[in-house]
Amino acid sequence: MKLFAENPDEMITTFSANFEGGFLEQLSRFHGTKKVLANRIYAEYISNKEHVHMNSTRWSTLGDFVKYLGKESKCVVEECDEGWKIQWIDRDPRLVEKQAAFDNKQQEELDDADRQRVSLERQVAAMRAARAAMGGGAGGEEEATAEALELRRDDSAPLVAVAVMAGSARRKVLVGLGVLAAAGDGGGGGGSSSSTARAPVSALERVMREDEERKARELAAADARLRAQHKAWLHVGCVVKVVNKAVAGGALYKSKATVDAVIADGFGAQCTVDVGGTLVKAVLDQDDLETTVPKAGRRGVLVRGAGRGACCTVLEVRKADFQCDVRVEDGLLKGTVLARREYEDVCKLVGE
């Protein structure tokens, strides 16, 4: 009491810092980034006999303390009917660095796409200018051809037959000559005009191409969203490799391990490590591990990005680029071929 009376501000500041540190350690260690009730964390914290009492801190109530954590951006807080819910914000420098690297990669890809778009626009403008300089006759012929390419038919034109092969990505389209008027004559066959000229793109082909591009954009957006939301990549049954020399004094370095159980909100795993033929049980962090890539024709699991958690078959391994092409075998993307996935996105399964 005498020490407190001599310097009360310093004592309260010390007790407050100790209380905050213990509370956040309880939250981060046992609940990770899950959203839980603040009362629950407080009850777990005070169960330790050596805890710091709140009445010795600068916060009079738990609600005031939770509001402080939200204001200082140390936690995400939310008031609900049950009370205050709290979610720890992981500011591990390694995770922040990984997120920054991912954001930079995404920005580089966007910059490349913009450059390609500008280049294509310039090429199209140059082609139009060249065609305009050739005279009005050519332009009128192009307009007539473009008009004929629209999906229109008169009563005398043959019907359109579309055959789609079930279970295959290939589609065979049979179109009557009345729909695609490539030449001026109606019955001379498609090759009578100019065998060397490239066939113009029909309206149906443009629609199919636009639909494929739209699906590709949606898949890329879903991939980026899943990578941002799910930083943990460990899955039960994965075969991984220990890459940290500091683990077990280097005894497990470069050893293969099988993930038996995932812990710590997915960031840690209970593993069986093969050390020179001897099986050793160990608890490892995902930052100390890396994926092992299946050989071509073998099955694995997608651990990052679009299709995360789905089984896949490796179609081709691009060793020079550290990438591989895979086909998704289950889930929403079943049957989809994902090209050039990074090695770290695919992991070998035990038994494969």
C-alpha positions as CSV (number, residue, x, y, z in Angstrom):
1,M,0.0,0.0,0.0
2,K,2.9,2.4,0.8
3,L,4.4,1.7,-2.7
4,F,1.0,2.3,-4.3
5,A,0.5,5.5,-2.4
6,E,3.9,6.8,-3.5
7,N,3.4,6.3,-7.2
8,P,-0.2,5.2,-8.0
9,D,-0.1,6.0,-11.7
10,E,2.9,3.8,-12.4
11,M,1.5,0.9,-10.4
12,I,-1.9,1.1,-12.3
13,T,-0.1,1.3,-15.6
14,T,2.0,-1.8,-14.7
15,F,-1.0,-3.8,-13.5
16,S,-3.0,-2.8,-16.6
17,A,-0.2,-4.0,-19.0
18,N,0.1,-7.3,-17.1
19,F,-3.7,-7.8,-17.2
20,E,-3.8,-7.0,-20.9
21,G,-0.9,-9.3,-21.8
22,G,-2.3,-12.2,-19.8
23,F,-5.8,-11.8,-21.3
24,L,-4.5,-11.6,-24.9
25,E,-2.2,-14.6,-24.4
26,Q,-5.2,-16.6,-23.1
27,L,-7.2,-15.5,-26.2
28,S,-4.6,-16.1,-28.8
29,R,-3.2,-19.4,-27.4
30,F,-6.4,-21.3,-26.9
31,H,-8.8,-19.7,-29.3
32,G,-6.6,-18.2,-32.1
33,T,-8.6,-16.0,-34.4
34,K,-12.0,-17.4,-33.5
35,K,-14.7,-15.1,-32.4
36,V,-15.6,-15.9,-28.7
37,L,-17.4,-14.3,-25.8
38,A,-15.2,-12.0,-23.7
39,N,-16.8,-13.3,-20.5
40,R,-15.6,-16.8,-21.4
41,I,-12.0,-15.6,-21.9
42,Y,-12.1,-13.6,-18.7
43,A,-13.4,-16.7,-16.8
44,E,-10.6,-18.8,-18.2
45,Y,-8.1,-16.1,-17.4
46,I,-9.1,-15.6,-13.7
47,S,-9.0,-19.4,-13.1
48,N,-5.3,-18.9,-12.9
49,K,-4.4,-18.1,-9.3
50,E,-1.6,-15.8,-10.3
51,H,-3.8,-13.6,-12.5
52,V,-4.0,-9.8,-12.2
53,H,-7.3,-8.6,-10.8
54,M,-9.2,-6.1,-13.0
55,N,-9.9,-3.9,-10.0
56,S,-6.2,-3.1,-9.9
57,T,-6.2,-1.9,-13.6
58,R,-7.4,1.3,-15.2
59,W,-10.6,-0.4,-16.5
60,S,-13.5,-0.5,-14.2
61,T,-15.5,-3.1,-16.2
62,L,-14.8,-5.8,-18.7
63,G,-16.8,-3.9,-21.3
64,D,-14.5,-0.9,-21.0
65,F,-11.5,-3.2,-21.5
66,V,-13.1,-4.8,-24.6
67,K,-13.8,-1.4,-26.1
68,Y,-10.2,-0.4,-25.5
69,L,-9.0,-3.5,-27.4
70,G,-11.2,-2.6,-30.3
71,K,-10.1,1.0,-30.3
72,E,-6.5,0.1,-30.3
73,S,-7.1,-2.4,-33.2
74,K,-5.8,-5.3,-31.1
75,C,-9.1,-7.2,-31.5
76,V,-12.3,-7.2,-33.4
77,V,-15.1,-6.6,-31.0
78,E,-18.8,-6.9,-31.4
79,E,-21.7,-6.4,-29.0
80,C,-24.5,-8.9,-29.2
81,D,-27.4,-10.2,-27.0
82,E,-25.1,-12.6,-25.2
83,G,-22.6,-9.9,-24.4
84,W,-19.3,-8.7,-26.0
85,K,-17.7,-11.0,-28.6
86,I,-14.0,-10.7,-29.3
87,Q,-11.7,-11.9,-32.0
88,W,-7.9,-11.7,-31.8
89,I,-6.1,-10.0,-34.7
90,D,-3.0,-12.0,-35.6
91,R,-0.1,-9.6,-36.3
92,D,2.6,-12.2,-36.6
93,P,5.3,-10.5,-38.8
94,R,5.6,-13.7,-40.8
95,L,1.9,-13.7,-41.7
96,V,2.0,-10.0,-42.5
97,E,5.0,-10.5,-44.8
98,K,3.2,-13.4,-46.6
99,Q,0.1,-11.3,-47.0
100,A,2.1,-8.4,-48.4
101,A,3.9,-10.7,-50.8
102,F,0.6,-12.1,-52.0
103,D,-0.9,-8.6,-52.5
104,N,2.2,-7.5,-54.5
105,K,1.8,-10.6,-56.7
106,Q,-1.9,-9.8,-57.3
107,Q,-1.0,-6.2,-58.2
108,E,1.7,-7.4,-60.6
109,E,-0.9,-9.7,-62.3
110,L,-3.3,-6.8,-62.6
111,D,-0.6,-4.6,-64.1
112,D,0.2,-7.3,-66.7
113,A,-3.5,-7.6,-67.6
114,D,-3.8,-3.8,-68.0
115,R,-0.7,-3.7,-70.3
116,Q,-2.1,-6.5,-72.4
117,R,-5.5,-4.8,-72.7
118,V,-3.8,-1.5,-73.8
119,S,-1.7,-3.4,-76.3
120,L,-4.8,-5.1,-77.8
121,E,-6.7,-1.8,-78.0
122,R,-3.8,-0.2,-79.9
123,Q,-3.6,-3.1,-82.3
124,V,-7.4,-2.9,-83.0
125,A,-7.2,0.8,-83.5
126,A,-4.3,0.4,-86.0
127,M,-6.2,-2.3,-87.9
128,R,-9.3,-0.1,-88.2
129,A,-7.2,2.8,-89.4
130,A,-5.5,0.6,-92.0
131,R,-8.8,-0.7,-93.3
132,A,-10.3,2.8,-93.4
133,A,-7.3,3.9,-95.5
134,M,-8.0,1.2,-98.1
135,G,-11.2,2.8,-99.3
136,G,-14.9,2.7,-98.7
137,G,-15.5,-0.5,-100.8
138,A,-13.7,-2.7,-98.4
139,G,-15.4,-1.1,-95.4
140,G,-18.8,-1.7,-97.0
141,E,-18.0,-5.4,-97.6
142,E,-16.9,-5.8,-94.0
143,E,-20.2,-4.2,-92.7
144,A,-22.2,-6.6,-94.9
145,T,-20.2,-9.6,-93.6
146,A,-20.6,-8.4,-90.0
147,E,-24.3,-8.1,-90.5
148,A,-24.6,-11.5,-92.0
149,L,-22.8,-13.0,-89.0
150,E,-25.7,-12.1,-86.6
151,L,-27.8,-15.0,-85.6
152,R,-30.6,-14.4,-88.1
153,R,-32.3,-16.7,-90.5
154,D,-35.1,-16.5,-93.0
155,D,-37.7,-19.2,-93.7
156,S,-35.7,-20.8,-96.5
157,A,-32.6,-21.2,-94.4
158,P,-31.8,-24.7,-92.9
159,L,-32.2,-25.4,-89.2
160,V,-29.4,-25.2,-86.7
161,A,-28.4,-28.4,-85.0
162,V,-26.3,-28.2,-81.8
163,A,-24.8,-31.4,-80.4
164,V,-23.2,-31.4,-76.9
165,M,-21.1,-34.4,-75.9
166,A,-22.0,-35.3,-72.3
167,G,-19.2,-35.5,-69.8
168,S,-16.8,-33.8,-72.1
169,A,-15.5,-30.2,-72.4
170,R,-15.7,-30.5,-76.2
171,R,-18.8,-29.2,-78.0
172,K,-19.6,-29.9,-81.6
173,V,-21.7,-27.2,-83.3
174,L,-23.4,-27.8,-86.6
175,V,-24.7,-24.5,-88.2
176,G,-26.7,-24.1,-91.4
177,L,-25.3,-22.0,-94.2
178,G,-28.3,-19.7,-93.9
179,V,-27.1,-18.6,-90.4
180,L,-23.5,-18.0,-91.2
181,A,-23.3,-16.4,-94.7
182,A,-19.6,-16.5,-95.2
183,A,-19.9,-16.1,-99.0
184,G,-22.3,-14.5,-101.4
185,D,-23.6,-17.7,-103.0
186,G,-25.9,-19.9,-101.0
187,G,-25.1,-23.4,-102.2
188,G,-21.5,-23.5,-103.3
189,G,-20.0,-24.8,-100.0
190,G,-18.0,-23.1,-97.3
191,G,-14.6,-23.4,-99.1
192,S,-15.5,-21.7,-102.3
193,S,-14.8,-18.1,-101.2
194,S,-11.1,-18.0,-100.0
195,S,-9.3,-21.0,-98.6
196,T,-6.5,-18.9,-97.1
197,A,-8.7,-16.3,-95.3
198,R,-9.4,-17.0,-91.6
199,A,-13.1,-17.7,-90.9
200,P,-14.8,-14.8,-89.1
201,V,-16.0,-15.3,-85.5
202,S,-19.7,-15.9,-85.3
203,A,-22.0,-14.4,-82.7
204,L,-22.4,-17.8,-81.0
205,E,-18.7,-18.2,-80.7
206,R,-18.4,-14.7,-79.2
207,V,-21.0,-15.5,-76.6
208,M,-19.3,-18.8,-75.7
209,R,-15.9,-17.0,-75.5
210,E,-17.3,-14.2,-73.3
211,D,-18.9,-16.8,-71.0
212,E,-15.6,-18.7,-70.6
213,E,-13.8,-15.4,-69.9
214,R,-16.5,-14.5,-67.3
215,K,-16.1,-17.9,-65.6
216,A,-12.3,-17.4,-65.6
217,R,-12.7,-14.0,-63.9
218,E,-15.0,-15.5,-61.2
219,L,-12.6,-18.3,-60.6
220,A,-9.7,-15.9,-60.1
221,A,-11.7,-13.8,-57.7
222,A,-12.7,-16.8,-55.7
223,D,-9.1,-18.0,-55.6
224,A,-7.9,-14.6,-54.3
225,R,-10.7,-14.5,-51.7
226,L,-10.0,-18.0,-50.4
227,R,-6.3,-17.3,-50.1
228,A,-7.0,-14.1,-48.1
229,Q,-9.5,-15.8,-45.8
230,H,-7.6,-19.1,-45.1
231,K,-4.0,-18.8,-44.2
232,A,-3.8,-22.3,-42.7
233,W,-3.1,-25.0,-45.3
234,L,-2.5,-28.2,-43.3
235,H,-4.9,-31.1,-44.0
236,V,-5.2,-34.5,-42.4
237,G,-3.5,-37.2,-44.6
238,C,-1.0,-34.8,-46.3
239,V,2.6,-35.8,-46.8
240,V,4.8,-32.8,-45.9
241,K,8.5,-32.1,-45.5
242,V,10.3,-30.5,-42.5
243,V,12.3,-27.5,-43.8
244,N,13.3,-25.8,-40.5
245,K,16.7,-26.8,-39.3
246,A,15.9,-25.5,-35.8
247,V,13.2,-28.1,-35.2
248,A,14.5,-30.8,-32.8
249,G,18.0,-29.5,-33.2
250,G,18.0,-30.4,-36.9
251,A,17.2,-34.1,-36.4
252,L,14.0,-33.8,-38.4
253,Y,15.4,-31.5,-41.2
254,K,14.3,-32.6,-44.7
255,S,12.4,-35.6,-43.2
256,K,9.0,-36.6,-44.6
257,A,6.0,-36.4,-42.3
258,T,2.3,-37.5,-42.4
259,V,-0.3,-35.1,-40.9
260,D,-2.3,-37.2,-38.4
261,A,-4.3,-34.3,-36.8
262,V,-4.6,-30.5,-37.3
263,I,-4.5,-28.3,-34.2
264,A,-4.1,-24.6,-33.3
265,D,-6.8,-23.5,-35.7
266,G,-5.1,-25.2,-38.6
267,F,-1.7,-23.7,-38.1
268,G,-0.2,-26.7,-36.3
269,A,-0.3,-30.5,-36.8
270,Q,0.4,-33.7,-34.9
271,C,2.6,-35.6,-37.3
272,T,4.3,-38.9,-37.8
273,V,7.9,-38.2,-39.0
274,D,10.0,-40.8,-40.9
275,V,13.5,-40.2,-39.6
276,G,15.7,-42.7,-41.5
277,G,13.1,-45.5,-41.2
278,T,12.2,-44.7,-37.6
279,L,8.7,-43.2,-37.0
280,V,8.6,-40.4,-34.6
281,K,5.6,-38.5,-33.2
282,A,6.0,-34.7,-33.2
283,V,3.9,-31.5,-33.1
284,L,5.0,-29.1,-35.8
285,D,4.0,-25.6,-37.0
286,Q,3.0,-25.1,-40.6
287,D,5.8,-22.5,-41.1
288,D,8.3,-25.3,-40.4
289,L,6.8,-27.5,-43.2
290,E,6.3,-27.4,-47.0
291,T,4.1,-29.4,-49.3
292,T,5.3,-32.4,-51.3
293,V,4.0,-32.5,-54.9
294,P,2.6,-35.7,-56.3
295,K,4.0,-37.1,-59.6
296,A,2.0,-36.8,-62.8
297,G,-1.0,-39.1,-62.8
298,R,-1.1,-39.3,-59.0
299,R,-3.7,-37.9,-56.7
300,G,-3.3,-35.1,-54.1
301,V,-5.2,-32.4,-52.3
302,L,-5.6,-28.7,-53.0
303,V,-4.5,-26.8,-49.9
304,R,-4.7,-23.2,-51.0
305,G,-6.9,-21.0,-53.2
306,A,-9.8,-22.2,-55.4
307,G,-10.8,-25.8,-54.8
308,R,-9.2,-25.7,-51.3
309,G,-9.8,-29.1,-49.6
310,A,-10.7,-30.9,-52.8
311,C,-8.9,-34.0,-54.1
312,C,-7.2,-33.6,-57.5
313,T,-5.2,-35.5,-60.0
314,V,-1.9,-34.0,-61.2
315,L,-1.8,-33.8,-65.0
316,E,1.6,-32.3,-65.6
317,V,4.5,-31.1,-63.4
318,R,6.3,-28.0,-64.6
319,K,9.6,-28.4,-62.8
320,A,11.2,-25.3,-64.3
321,D,8.4,-23.1,-63.1
322,F,7.7,-24.9,-59.8
323,Q,4.1,-25.3,-61.0
324,C,1.7,-28.1,-62.0
325,D,-1.6,-28.6,-63.8
326,V,-4.3,-30.4,-61.9
327,R,-7.8,-31.7,-62.5
328,V,-10.3,-31.3,-59.6
329,E,-11.9,-34.6,-58.7
330,D,-14.7,-33.5,-56.2
331,G,-16.5,-30.5,-54.8
332,L,-18.0,-27.5,-56.7
333,L,-15.1,-27.5,-59.2
334,K,-15.2,-31.2,-60.1
335,G,-13.9,-31.8,-63.6
336,T,-12.2,-28.3,-63.8
337,V,-8.6,-28.2,-65.0
338,L,-6.5,-25.7,-63.0
339,A,-3.4,-24.8,-64.9
340,R,-0.1,-23.6,-63.4
341,R,-0.9,-24.0,-59.8
342,E,2.1,-23.3,-57.5
343,Y,3.8,-26.2,-55.8
344,E,2.6,-24.8,-52.4
345,D,-1.0,-25.1,-53.5
346,V,-1.0,-28.9,-54.0
347,C,0.1,-31.6,-51.5
348,K,0.6,-35.3,-51.8
349,L,-1.7,-37.7,-49.9
350,V,-0.5,-40.6,-47.9
351,G,-0.7,-43.8,-49.8
352,E,-0.4,-42.1,-53.2
